[in-house]
Amino acid sequence: KQEVTQIPAALSVPEGENLVLNCSFTDSAIYNLQWFRQDPGKGLTSLLLIQSSQREQTSGRLNASLDKSSGRSTLYIAASQPGDSATYLCAALDSSGSRLTFGEGTQLTVNP
Amino acid sequence: GAGVSQTPSNKVTEKGKYVELRCDPISGHTALYWYRQSLGQGPEFLIYFQGTGAADDSGLPNDRFFAVRPEGSVSTLKIQRTERGDSAVYLCASSILGGRINEQFFGPGTRLTVL
């Protein structure tokens, strides 16, 4: 059974800092890995999707990497802004391409 | 185009009652998923539909939970004899199978509170 762990559970940083969120998964036979953002009381917004054959994906100030062999992914946020404050979730899609297994999330606060 | 929509946004019910939660996927998406998110946790998989059929319902916690997708579009999650432990946010997602590597797009969720 796939298990996904995210570290840290919470993070508070001053505006402008670069930061890294970590995600690890136990079963390397994944189809892809997605990073999501969740604002309080809202649904999930997909940020980045890394296919199993890829090493990284970039979108604006966000960069996500994937190392399947070690079961790890990182989300790098450059020049953080208060508007980045949210919970960030990573999720691994199983090899059949159907079920996402989520971590518990990292709650990020960026202070002005 | 419109994203995934879910109704109602909030549902309060009493223990023992029956509830239905509705999901309208993105038009043309063949796959539909239900997840449940408890407070402070990540979402947990419940069921996955390909077209009209449930391809994987192994995440349903017990036989009080049932979901249908009769025409391959809208889906309804049905919970019988609700219990306080069923209180959670129920999220629906859809994707194009074989599309952008099965990227799942999520709706805003239905917050269910069982008193």
Interface residues (C-beta under 8 A of the other chain):
Chain A: V4 Y31 N32 Q34 F36 G41 K42 G43 L44 T45 S46 L49 Q51 L89 A91 L93 S96 G97 S98 R99 L100 T101 F102 G103 E104 G105
Chain B: V4 A31 Y33 Y35 G40 Q41 G42 P43 E44 F45 Y48 A55 D56 G59 L91 A93 L97 R100 I101 N102 E103 Q104 F105 F106 G107 P108 G109 R111
